[in-house]
Amino acid sequence: MTGLRITPAWRHSQERLYVGLPDGRNVAWYDRDTSRVSLLFDEQREAVLEALRPFLTGEFTVGPPPVPTPADLALLTLHPDDDLAPNRPGEALHAVLDGAAPPSRFRADPRRGALVAQQALGERLDGLEGAGWRVLHSVPLPGGGHIDHLLIGPAGIMTVRTLYVRKLRVRIADPLVTVGRTEPEPQLRWARREAERASLALAAAVRPVLGLVGAARVEVAPGAGAGNVRILRDGEGDVEALARLGGVLKPADIEALHATARDRRTWLRA
């Protein structure tokens, strides 16, 4: 057997390497933390071990996999091209900006600021993995849009719309958000719309979140705050506070929803 493909993924905050055929079907996986290679077909043992050789460290065991959960079964049938889990924060912007003209000295490209914000907040959100959360970045939506970050964890499901507001004052009066001296925009309405589309795709309740990156000050208009949109500031302990929330989803539910959400095809109905 030749051409086996190694695809890294994360499960329960632990790294796992999947070994797949050129057509995308997985035939084995290697859990680094347990040092175990799980084979779906024993006759492929030598080819799998040869493909994994650069990644194997110390003593390891080889054998059949444990009885798979429904989430495991869904992942085993997922083609790597449809798997959103490897997406970096700002993945969609990376693709656009890689082919864009160099930034001008006289006019900043707002997309580059948006990328910085998504990367900064995305890295903070990835830190929630240790508290039982699963995080996806740059989830594509029909029509060309994206959900910047999707959180699935003990406190439920959240979509995070990221806003780059470095060293500027932010004023919030539902549904409008004003950044510095720019014209107000209905950011809260857009955040709710993304949550609604995620709820439709996942058939589950989803809460909208607006992530503010680098704000100098945030002002909420009396009687016209953010409504049901959670405001998340990157430097105020707000992200870490999410790790203490719970009471909505059990671990098995989190894994099942994550397996569904990481499949690109799920979002075709959003």
Summary of the structure (lengths in Angstrom):
residues: 270
radius of gyration: 20.7
end to end distance: 39.0
largest distance: 68.1
contacts: 818
relative contact order: 0.13
helix: 34%
strand: 29%
